[in-house]
């Protein structure tokens, strides 16, 4: 539909200058986005926040880079010998977006496949700390509830928090040479030891994930809303496909959790014993090494809380607050996932 509108001459000149600088943006695009933004403002009221361009482009260097055009910068994934679901404190996939983008950028800048582990980890965690502060401001402005905060999982400036982020999300290798940390277990990053020094690299899987459009970092009209999801549908499917290939134990854990929610056990208290039984029966060799010959109630609760957080982030469940208590409900995606047995 064609609509004729009057625009002040001075404003038209400003728009033309903007369009001239942004060659991929036409005059029609500019006006269309302006109208869309105003409609969102009218609809959402105070819930909409417009991000400064610096947040997306320069503040913490999370703008999508053209690293896919660089020479071959990826290295092979680490093969996993043992299977176990993610630990409860590894509760955010969104953090992996920042980790893969920062390492991809660092490797591209250094023009090498491998970067010193200490250098890479410090670079990633420093940027993650800066990102936390930005996202906390957004969470506050958007009034995002606990459990749906974009800043959750990212480290504060405290040593303990940074150390947790490095161990739980970036990862490393233990004394037996086994990898730990979400990014390494997912096969997004890889690690090697050479002359008693550790090096980090990015895999093709991790690079491809970093380049998928993000609803938070790649917002074309630089706006976020109170219900903006941390992950796009494409990112969610990519994560699920990776889990099916790399960590089927996590898929099993998701199915068990979704199943008891579907059966009507919709509160945290109702899931504890089921999680404890699942861990002891599914992983008897690990359970046998525990004090008392099995996983503890506190360990089961940590695992339960972690998988609930991840399922919520993957839009498999929604968390509804009833006073101080939480109740879980399967979403359409969660129902389809369960119906198809995680396939």
Secondary structure, 3 states (H helix, E strand, C coil): CCCCCCCCHHHHHHHHHHHHHCCCCCHHHHHHHHHHHHHHHHHHHHHCEECCHHHHHCCCCCCCCCHHHCCCCEECCCCCCCCCCCCCCCCCCCHHHHHHHHHHHHHHHHCCCCEEHHHHHHHHHHHHHHHHHHHHHHHHHHCCCCCCCCCCCCCCCCHHHHHHHHHHHHCEECCCCCEECHHHHCCCEEEEEECCEEEEEEEHHHHHHHHCCCCCCCCCCCEECCCCCCCCHHHHHHHHHHHHHHCHHHHHHHHHHHHHHHCCCCCHHHHHHHHHHHHHHHCHHHHHCCCCCCCCHHHHHHHHHHHHHHHHHCCCEEEEEECCEEEEEECHHHHHHHHCCCC
